[in-house]
């Protein structure tokens, strides 16, 4: 049995920062990782997918080179080289984090299956493949994983989540995607750009959390590139020779060589056993505004607490935890879908604003009117900002198009710091940028119809 000043279970985006801070104060910390150091983001989430996205963008730009007066000849994609590039980058990043954890004087890194036993006297136990660790402070950075919906026949075929997809060594001939959310759309677009035929079974509509007209623009982007988008729910899956057949509720069917299932994510709280921690209605660990669970001395950070499903929210959890003046309650979440072009979002959608009971003003401009987008020949999308007519608060923004991810972050900073829209309206922008349209948009606000 080894006693520590703190135990961190999970070396994703929140855990290492907490461990490093505590260790930096001269206290002994155990970090336990059950899979791969770096968590979802580094190993099969944000970073590998963005490395692949970059290859897809390069191929797409090359195919469009004639639009810019550039001749390239035939454009081909070496899928093996694309995947090797991604793995080379991710392996180096992961090893860098491992080297740091193993090199810290007051941190011991354990690998193996962890089980947590909480105790009424406050001395909690984490068992790692027979090794017993104890501490009065336990921080859980357990993350989340892909769900497998209860579709008849799904378990009888080689259905992939993003984890298995990122290990492919040969390009799928026809990738069928069940799920029209961010993961499915990002993979669907990039694999089509690599050369796969792609069909997305999108449910009610793609990006269903977004406003309907935004979903329509995203679907149009994909279909214009050649991705097939099918509205409907998967009702059954079956193998047919070396093919996979997905039958929809309306009786139609989609047949492909590979199947990606991207219908949501679930908490990893169950991976540490029954530790006596209260869970919310969706199986995530219940926390207070300072990440304290129902058991004193145990905190839950990152995706497993249900207060964010992004790398940046998990990382910020660790920052908030380490600053006693902050709570998670005041967080304004900005996020992006990394299709090309990206969708950046912060605050309310128009649908949410209409339901809020506020007097809402709106400004919107299509990307086809944004001079920088025109100059770059990237005119897909729109820019939308919502404000409160009475308080002058910025309520939310949607940017689908060139630099949409960074634009959402700019507006998020204004919302987080309490800047009212007149101050943004009167700011001096740089020309020619996409962001320069934010002040001008705020000079043309009008009530929601």
TAZI-V419216 format. One record per residue. N is the residue number from 1. RES is the residue in three letters. SS is DSSP state (hx for helix, st for strand, lp for the rest). D_LAST is the distance of its C-alpha to the last C-alpha in Angstrom with 1 decimal. Layout:
n=N res=RES ss=SS d_last=D_LAST
n=N res=RES ss=SS d_last=D_LAST
This chain:
n=1 res=UNK ss=lp d_last=66.3
n=2 res=UNK ss=st d_last=64.6
n=3 res=UNK ss=st d_last=62.8
n=4 res=UNK ss=lp d_last=60.0
n=5 res=UNK ss=lp d_last=58.1
n=6 res=UNK ss=st d_last=54.9
n=7 res=UNK ss=st d_last=54.0
n=8 res=UNK ss=st d_last=50.9
n=9 res=UNK ss=st d_last=50.1
n=10 res=UNK ss=lp d_last=48.1
n=11 res=UNK ss=lp d_last=48.1
n=12 res=UNK ss=lp d_last=44.5
n=13 res=UNK ss=lp d_last=42.1
n=14 res=UNK ss=lp d_last=42.7
n=15 res=UNK ss=hx d_last=46.3
n=16 res=UNK ss=hx d_last=48.2
n=17 res=UNK ss=hx d_last=46.6
n=18 res=UNK ss=hx d_last=47.6
n=19 res=UNK ss=hx d_last=51.1
n=20 res=UNK ss=hx d_last=51.6
n=21 res=UNK ss=hx d_last=50.7
n=22 res=UNK ss=hx d_last=53.0
n=23 res=UNK ss=hx d_last=55.8
n=24 res=UNK ss=hx d_last=55.5
n=25 res=UNK ss=lp d_last=56.5
n=26 res=UNK ss=lp d_last=59.7
n=27 res=UNK ss=lp d_last=58.8
n=28 res=UNK ss=lp d_last=59.5
n=29 res=UNK ss=st d_last=56.6
n=30 res=UNK ss=st d_last=56.7
n=31 res=UNK ss=st d_last=53.9
n=32 res=UNK ss=st d_last=53.8
n=33 res=UNK ss=st d_last=52.1
n=34 res=UNK ss=lp d_last=52.1
n=35 res=UNK ss=lp d_last=51.0
n=36 res=UNK ss=lp d_last=50.4
n=37 res=UNK ss=lp d_last=49.9
n=38 res=UNK ss=lp d_last=46.5
n=39 res=UNK ss=hx d_last=44.5
n=40 res=UNK ss=hx d_last=41.8
n=41 res=UNK ss=hx d_last=40.3
n=42 res=UNK ss=hx d_last=43.6
n=43 res=UNK ss=hx d_last=45.1
n=44 res=UNK ss=hx d_last=42.6
n=45 res=UNK ss=lp d_last=39.1
n=46 res=UNK ss=hx d_last=37.5
n=47 res=UNK ss=hx d_last=40.5
n=48 res=UNK ss=hx d_last=42.2
n=49 res=UNK ss=hx d_last=39.0
n=50 res=UNK ss=hx d_last=38.0
n=51 res=UNK ss=hx d_last=41.6
n=52 res=UNK ss=hx d_last=41.1
n=53 res=UNK ss=hx d_last=37.7
n=54 res=UNK ss=hx d_last=39.4
n=55 res=UNK ss=hx d_last=41.9
n=56 res=UNK ss=hx d_last=39.3
n=57 res=UNK ss=hx d_last=37.4
n=58 res=UNK ss=hx d_last=40.8
n=59 res=UNK ss=hx d_last=41.5
n=60 res=UNK ss=hx d_last=38.2
n=61 res=UNK ss=hx d_last=38.5
n=62 res=UNK ss=hx d_last=42.1
n=63 res=UNK ss=hx d_last=41.1
n=64 res=UNK ss=lp d_last=38.6
n=65 res=UNK ss=hx d_last=41.2
n=66 res=UNK ss=hx d_last=41.8
n=67 res=UNK ss=hx d_last=38.3
n=68 res=UNK ss=hx d_last=39.6
n=69 res=UNK ss=lp d_last=42.9
n=70 res=UNK ss=lp d_last=44.7
n=71 res=UNK ss=lp d_last=47.2
n=72 res=UNK ss=lp d_last=47.8
n=73 res=UNK ss=lp d_last=49.5
n=74 res=UNK ss=lp d_last=48.8
n=75 res=UNK ss=lp d_last=46.7
n=76 res=UNK ss=lp d_last=48.0
n=77 res=UNK ss=lp d_last=47.1
n=78 res=UNK ss=lp d_last=50.0
n=79 res=UNK ss=hx d_last=48.4
n=80 res=UNK ss=hx d_last=51.4
n=81 res=UNK ss=hx d_last=51.1
n=82 res=UNK ss=hx d_last=47.4
n=83 res=UNK ss=hx d_last=48.1
n=84 res=UNK ss=hx d_last=51.1
n=85 res=UNK ss=hx d_last=49.2
n=86 res=UNK ss=hx d_last=46.7
n=87 res=UNK ss=hx d_last=49.4
n=88 res=UNK ss=hx d_last=51.5
n=89 res=UNK ss=hx d_last=48.7
n=90 res=UNK ss=hx d_last=47.8
n=91 res=UNK ss=hx d_last=51.5
n=92 res=UNK ss=hx d_last=52.1
n=93 res=UNK ss=hx d_last=49.2
n=94 res=UNK ss=hx d_last=50.3
n=95 res=UNK ss=hx d_last=53.9
n=96 res=UNK ss=hx d_last=52.9
n=97 res=UNK ss=hx d_last=51.3
n=98 res=UNK ss=hx d_last=54.4
n=99 res=UNK ss=hx d_last=56.7
n=100 res=UNK ss=hx d_last=55.0
n=101 res=UNK ss=hx d_last=55.0
n=102 res=UNK ss=hx d_last=58.7
n=103 res=UNK ss=hx d_last=59.7
n=104 res=UNK ss=lp d_last=58.4
n=105 res=UNK ss=lp d_last=61.5
n=106 res=UNK ss=lp d_last=60.0
n=107 res=UNK ss=st d_last=57.9
n=108 res=UNK ss=st d_last=59.4
n=109 res=UNK ss=st d_last=57.4
n=110 res=UNK ss=st d_last=58.0
n=111 res=UNK ss=st d_last=56.9
n=112 res=UNK ss=lp d_last=56.9
n=113 res=UNK ss=lp d_last=55.4
n=114 res=UNK ss=st d_last=54.5
n=115 res=UNK ss=st d_last=54.8
n=116 res=UNK ss=st d_last=53.9
n=117 res=UNK ss=st d_last=55.8
n=118 res=UNK ss=lp d_last=54.6
n=119 res=UNK ss=lp d_last=57.2
n=120 res=UNK ss=lp d_last=57.3
n=121 res=UNK ss=lp d_last=59.5
n=122 res=UNK ss=lp d_last=56.9
n=123 res=UNK ss=lp d_last=58.9
n=124 res=UNK ss=st d_last=56.7
n=125 res=UNK ss=st d_last=58.2
n=126 res=UNK ss=st d_last=56.8
n=127 res=UNK ss=st d_last=59.1
n=128 res=UNK ss=st d_last=58.8
n=129 res=UNK ss=lp d_last=61.1
n=130 res=UNK ss=lp d_last=63.8
n=131 res=UNK ss=st d_last=63.4
n=132 res=UNK ss=st d_last=62.7
n=133 res=UNK ss=st d_last=60.6
n=134 res=UNK ss=st d_last=60.0
n=135 res=UNK ss=st d_last=57.8
n=136 res=UNK ss=lp d_last=56.2
n=137 res=UNK ss=lp d_last=53.0
n=138 res=UNK ss=st d_last=51.2
n=139 res=UNK ss=st d_last=48.0
n=140 res=UNK ss=st d_last=46.3
n=141 res=UNK ss=lp d_last=44.4
n=142 res=UNK ss=lp d_last=44.5
n=143 res=UNK ss=lp d_last=41.3
n=144 res=UNK ss=st d_last=39.9
n=145 res=UNK ss=st d_last=40.6
n=146 res=UNK ss=st d_last=39.2
n=147 res=UNK ss=lp d_last=39.0
n=148 res=UNK ss=lp d_last=40.6
n=149 res=UNK ss=lp d_last=38.8
n=150 res=UNK ss=lp d_last=41.1
n=151 res=UNK ss=lp d_last=41.1
n=152 res=UNK ss=st d_last=44.4
n=153 res=UNK ss=lp d_last=46.6
n=154 res=UNK ss=hx d_last=44.8
n=155 res=UNK ss=hx d_last=47.8
n=156 res=UNK ss=hx d_last=50.1
n=157 res=UNK ss=lp d_last=48.7
n=158 res=UNK ss=lp d_last=48.5
n=159 res=UNK ss=st d_last=44.9
n=160 res=UNK ss=st d_last=43.9
n=161 res=UNK ss=lp d_last=41.6
n=162 res=UNK ss=hx d_last=40.8
n=163 res=UNK ss=hx d_last=44.2
n=164 res=UNK ss=hx d_last=46.2
n=165 res=UNK ss=hx d_last=44.1
n=166 res=UNK ss=lp d_last=44.9
n=167 res=UNK ss=lp d_last=48.6
n=168 res=UNK ss=lp d_last=48.7
n=169 res=UNK ss=lp d_last=51.4
n=170 res=UNK ss=lp d_last=50.6
n=171 res=UNK ss=lp d_last=47.4
n=172 res=UNK ss=lp d_last=46.0
n=173 res=UNK ss=lp d_last=46.3
n=174 res=UNK ss=st d_last=43.2
n=175 res=UNK ss=st d_last=41.1
n=176 res=UNK ss=st d_last=39.1
n=177 res=UNK ss=st d_last=36.4
n=178 res=UNK ss=st d_last=35.3
n=179 res=UNK ss=lp d_last=32.1
n=180 res=UNK ss=lp d_last=28.9
n=181 res=UNK ss=lp d_last=28.4
n=182 res=UNK ss=hx d_last=29.1
n=183 res=UNK ss=hx d_last=32.9
n=184 res=UNK ss=hx d_last=33.0
n=185 res=UNK ss=hx d_last=30.7
n=186 res=UNK ss=hx d_last=32.6
n=187 res=UNK ss=hx d_last=36.0
n=188 res=UNK ss=hx d_last=34.9
n=189 res=UNK ss=hx d_last=34.0
n=190 res=UNK ss=hx d_last=37.0
n=191 res=UNK ss=hx d_last=39.5
n=192 res=UNK ss=hx d_last=38.3
n=193 res=UNK ss=hx d_last=38.9
n=194 res=UNK ss=hx d_last=42.4
n=195 res=UNK ss=lp d_last=43.2
n=196 res=UNK ss=lp d_last=42.4
n=197 res=UNK ss=st d_last=40.7
n=198 res=UNK ss=st d_last=37.8
n=199 res=UNK ss=st d_last=35.9
n=200 res=UNK ss=st d_last=33.2
n=201 res=UNK ss=st d_last=32.7
n=202 res=UNK ss=lp d_last=29.2
n=203 res=UNK ss=st d_last=28.6
n=204 res=UNK ss=lp d_last=25.2
n=205 res=UNK ss=lp d_last=23.8
n=206 res=UNK ss=lp d_last=24.8
n=207 res=UNK ss=lp d_last=23.5
n=208 res=UNK ss=lp d_last=22.0
n=209 res=UNK ss=lp d_last=21.0
n=210 res=UNK ss=lp d_last=18.5
n=211 res=UNK ss=lp d_last=15.0
n=212 res=UNK ss=hx d_last=15.7
n=213 res=UNK ss=hx d_last=15.0
n=214 res=UNK ss=hx d_last=17.3
n=215 res=UNK ss=hx d_last=19.8
n=216 res=UNK ss=hx d_last=19.7
n=217 res=UNK ss=hx d_last=20.5
n=218 res=UNK ss=hx d_last=23.3
n=219 res=UNK ss=hx d_last=24.8
n=220 res=UNK ss=hx d_last=24.8
n=221 res=UNK ss=hx d_last=26.6
n=222 res=UNK ss=hx d_last=29.2
n=223 res=UNK ss=hx d_last=29.8
n=224 res=UNK ss=hx d_last=30.2
n=225 res=UNK ss=hx d_last=33.0
n=226 res=UNK ss=lp d_last=34.6
n=227 res=UNK ss=lp d_last=33.6
n=228 res=UNK ss=st d_last=33.3
n=229 res=UNK ss=st d_last=30.4
n=230 res=UNK ss=st d_last=31.0
n=231 res=UNK ss=lp d_last=28.5
n=232 res=UNK ss=st d_last=30.5
n=233 res=UNK ss=lp d_last=32.7
n=234 res=UNK ss=st d_last=36.3
n=235 res=UNK ss=st d_last=38.6
n=236 res=UNK ss=st d_last=42.1
n=237 res=UNK ss=st d_last=43.8
n=238 res=UNK ss=st d_last=47.3
n=239 res=UNK ss=st d_last=49.8
n=240 res=UNK ss=st d_last=51.1
n=241 res=UNK ss=lp d_last=53.9
n=242 res=UNK ss=lp d_last=52.6
n=243 res=UNK ss=st d_last=49.0
n=244 res=UNK ss=st d_last=46.3
n=245 res=UNK ss=st d_last=44.4
n=246 res=UNK ss=st d_last=41.1
n=247 res=UNK ss=st d_last=40.4
n=248 res=UNK ss=st d_last=36.9
n=249 res=UNK ss=lp d_last=36.0
n=250 res=UNK ss=lp d_last=35.6
n=251 res=UNK ss=lp d_last=39.1
n=252 res=UNK ss=lp d_last=38.5
n=253 res=UNK ss=st d_last=40.1
n=254 res=UNK ss=st d_last=39.9
n=255 res=UNK ss=st d_last=43.2
n=256 res=UNK ss=st d_last=43.8
n=257 res=UNK ss=lp d_last=46.6
n=258 res=UNK ss=st d_last=44.8
n=259 res=UNK ss=st d_last=42.2
n=260 res=UNK ss=st d_last=40.0
n=261 res=UNK ss=st d_last=38.4
n=262 res=UNK ss=lp d_last=35.4
n=263 res=UNK ss=lp d_last=33.7
n=264 res=UNK ss=lp d_last=33.5
n=265 res=UNK ss=st d_last=35.9
n=266 res=UNK ss=st d_last=38.0
n=267 res=UNK ss=st d_last=39.8
n=268 res=UNK ss=lp d_last=43.3
n=269 res=UNK ss=hx d_last=44.4
n=270 res=UNK ss=hx d_last=46.8
n=271 res=UNK ss=hx d_last=48.8
n=272 res=UNK ss=hx d_last=50.7
n=273 res=UNK ss=lp d_last=51.8
n=274 res=UNK ss=lp d_last=51.3
n=275 res=UNK ss=lp d_last=51.3
n=276 res=UNK ss=lp d_last=50.2
n=277 res=UNK ss=lp d_last=46.8
n=278 res=UNK ss=lp d_last=43.9
n=279 res=UNK ss=st d_last=41.1
n=280 res=UNK ss=lp d_last=37.5
n=281 res=UNK ss=lp d_last=36.1
n=282 res=UNK ss=lp d_last=35.7
n=283 res=UNK ss=lp d_last=39.2
n=284 res=UNK ss=lp d_last=38.4
n=285 res=UNK ss=st d_last=40.7
n=286 res=UNK ss=lp d_last=39.3
n=287 res=UNK ss=lp d_last=39.4
n=288 res=UNK ss=lp d_last=38.8
n=289 res=UNK ss=lp d_last=37.0
n=290 res=UNK ss=lp d_last=40.2
n=291 res=UNK ss=lp d_last=40.7
n=292 res=UNK ss=st d_last=43.5
n=293 res=UNK ss=lp d_last=44.0
n=294 res=UNK ss=lp d_last=45.5
n=295 res=UNK ss=lp d_last=48.9
n=296 res=UNK ss=lp d_last=50.0
n=297 res=UNK ss=lp d_last=50.9
n=298 res=UNK ss=st d_last=48.6
n=299 res=UNK ss=st d_last=45.3
n=300 res=UNK ss=st d_last=42.8
n=301 res=UNK ss=lp d_last=41.0
n=302 res=UNK ss=hx d_last=38.7
n=303 res=UNK ss=hx d_last=37.2
n=304 res=UNK ss=hx d_last=39.5
n=305 res=UNK ss=hx d_last=37.8
n=306 res=UNK ss=lp d_last=34.4
n=307 res=UNK ss=lp d_last=32.7
n=308 res=UNK ss=lp d_last=31.8
n=309 res=UNK ss=lp d_last=32.7
n=310 res=UNK ss=lp d_last=33.3
n=311 res=UNK ss=hx d_last=36.3
n=312 res=UNK ss=hx d_last=34.7
n=313 res=UNK ss=hx d_last=33.9
n=314 res=UNK ss=hx d_last=37.5
n=315 res=UNK ss=hx d_last=39.0
n=316 res=UNK ss=hx d_last=37.1
n=317 res=UNK ss=hx d_last=38.3
n=318 res=UNK ss=hx d_last=41.8
n=319 res=UNK ss=hx d_last=40.9
n=320 res=UNK ss=hx d_last=39.3
n=321 res=UNK ss=hx d_last=42.3
n=322 res=UNK ss=lp d_last=44.8
n=323 res=UNK ss=lp d_last=43.1
n=324 res=UNK ss=lp d_last=43.7
n=325 res=UNK ss=lp d_last=41.1
n=326 res=UNK ss=lp d_last=38.2
n=327 res=UNK ss=lp d_last=36.5
n=328 res=UNK ss=hx d_last=34.2
n=329 res=UNK ss=hx d_last=31.7
n=330 res=UNK ss=hx d_last=30.3
n=331 res=UNK ss=lp d_last=29.6
n=332 res=UNK ss=lp d_last=26.4
n=333 res=UNK ss=lp d_last=26.6
n=334 res=UNK ss=st d_last=25.8
n=335 res=UNK ss=st d_last=26.8
n=336 res=UNK ss=st d_last=27.0
n=337 res=UNK ss=st d_last=27.7
n=338 res=UNK ss=lp d_last=30.4
n=339 res=UNK ss=lp d_last=29.8
n=340 res=UNK ss=lp d_last=30.5
n=341 res=UNK ss=lp d_last=28.2
n=342 res=UNK ss=lp d_last=27.1
n=343 res=UNK ss=st d_last=24.0
n=344 res=UNK ss=st d_last=23.7
n=345 res=UNK ss=st d_last=21.6
n=346 res=UNK ss=st d_last=21.6
n=347 res=UNK ss=st d_last=19.9
n=348 res=UNK ss=lp d_last=16.7
n=349 res=UNK ss=lp d_last=14.9
n=350 res=UNK ss=hx d_last=11.1
n=351 res=UNK ss=hx d_last=12.1
n=352 res=UNK ss=hx d_last=14.3
n=353 res=UNK ss=hx d_last=12.0
n=354 res=UNK ss=hx d_last=9.7
n=355 res=UNK ss=hx d_last=13.2
n=356 res=UNK ss=lp d_last=14.6
n=357 res=UNK ss=lp d_last=13.8
n=358 res=UNK ss=lp d_last=13.2
n=359 res=UNK ss=lp d_last=11.0
n=360 res=UNK ss=st d_last=9.7
n=361 res=UNK ss=st d_last=9.4
n=362 res=UNK ss=st d_last=9.4
n=363 res=UNK ss=st d_last=11.8
n=364 res=UNK ss=st d_last=12.9
n=365 res=UNK ss=st d_last=15.8
n=366 res=UNK ss=st d_last=17.9
n=367 res=UNK ss=hx d_last=21.4
n=368 res=UNK ss=hx d_last=22.7
n=369 res=UNK ss=hx d_last=21.9
n=370 res=UNK ss=lp d_last=23.7
n=371 res=UNK ss=hx d_last=27.2
n=372 res=UNK ss=hx d_last=29.0
n=373 res=UNK ss=hx d_last=27.6
n=374 res=UNK ss=hx d_last=28.6
n=375 res=UNK ss=hx d_last=32.0
n=376 res=UNK ss=lp d_last=32.5
n=377 res=UNK ss=lp d_last=31.3
n=378 res=UNK ss=lp d_last=28.9
n=379 res=UNK ss=lp d_last=25.6
n=380 res=UNK ss=lp d_last=24.2
n=381 res=UNK ss=lp d_last=21.0
n=382 res=UNK ss=st d_last=18.0
n=383 res=UNK ss=st d_last=17.5
n=384 res=UNK ss=st d_last=14.5
n=385 res=UNK ss=st d_last=14.6
n=386 res=UNK ss=st d_last=12.8
n=387 res=UNK ss=st d_last=14.1
n=388 res=UNK ss=st d_last=14.4
n=389 res=UNK ss=lp d_last=13.7
n=390 res=UNK ss=lp d_last=16.8
n=391 res=UNK ss=lp d_last=19.4
n=392 res=UNK ss=lp d_last=18.5
n=393 res=UNK ss=lp d_last=19.2
n=394 res=UNK ss=st d_last=18.2
n=395 res=UNK ss=st d_last=16.8
n=396 res=UNK ss=st d_last=17.1
n=397 res=UNK ss=st d_last=17.3
n=398 res=UNK ss=st d_last=17.8
n=399 res=UNK ss=st d_last=20.3
n=400 res=UNK ss=st d_last=21.5
n=401 res=UNK ss=lp d_last=24.1
n=402 res=UNK ss=lp d_last=27.1
n=403 res=UNK ss=lp d_last=28.0
n=404 res=UNK ss=hx d_last=24.9
n=405 res=UNK ss=hx d_last=27.2
n=406 res=UNK ss=hx d_last=28.4
n=407 res=UNK ss=hx d_last=25.0
n=408 res=UNK ss=hx d_last=23.8
n=409 res=UNK ss=hx d_last=27.0
n=410 res=UNK ss=hx d_last=26.6
n=411 res=UNK ss=hx d_last=23.2
n=412 res=UNK ss=hx d_last=24.9
n=413 res=UNK ss=hx d_last=27.7
n=414 res=UNK ss=hx d_last=25.4
n=415 res=UNK ss=hx d_last=23.8
n=416 res=UNK ss=hx d_last=27.3
n=417 res=UNK ss=lp d_last=28.9
n=418 res=UNK ss=lp d_last=26.3
n=419 res=UNK ss=lp d_last=25.5
n=420 res=UNK ss=lp d_last=22.5
n=421 res=UNK ss=hx d_last=20.2
n=422 res=UNK ss=hx d_last=21.9
n=423 res=UNK ss=hx d_last=25.1
n=424 res=UNK ss=hx d_last=23.8
n=425 res=UNK ss=hx d_last=22.0
n=426 res=UNK ss=lp d_last=25.4
n=427 res=UNK ss=lp d_last=27.5
n=428 res=UNK ss=lp d_last=29.7
n=429 res=UNK ss=lp d_last=28.9
n=430 res=UNK ss=lp d_last=31.5
n=431 res=UNK ss=lp d_last=31.3
n=432 res=UNK ss=lp d_last=31.0
n=433 res=UNK ss=lp d_last=29.3
n=434 res=UNK ss=lp d_last=26.1
n=435 res=UNK ss=lp d_last=25.5
n=436 res=UNK ss=hx d_last=25.7
n=437 res=UNK ss=hx d_last=22.1
n=438 res=UNK ss=hx d_last=20.9
n=439 res=UNK ss=hx d_last=21.8
n=440 res=UNK ss=hx d_last=20.4
n=441 res=UNK ss=hx d_last=17.0
n=442 res=UNK ss=lp d_last=17.0
n=443 res=UNK ss=lp d_last=17.6
n=444 res=UNK ss=lp d_last=14.5
n=445 res=UNK ss=lp d_last=11.9
n=446 res=UNK ss=st d_last=8.5
n=447 res=UNK ss=st d_last=6.1
n=448 res=UNK ss=lp d_last=3.8
n=449 res=UNK ss=lp d_last=0.0
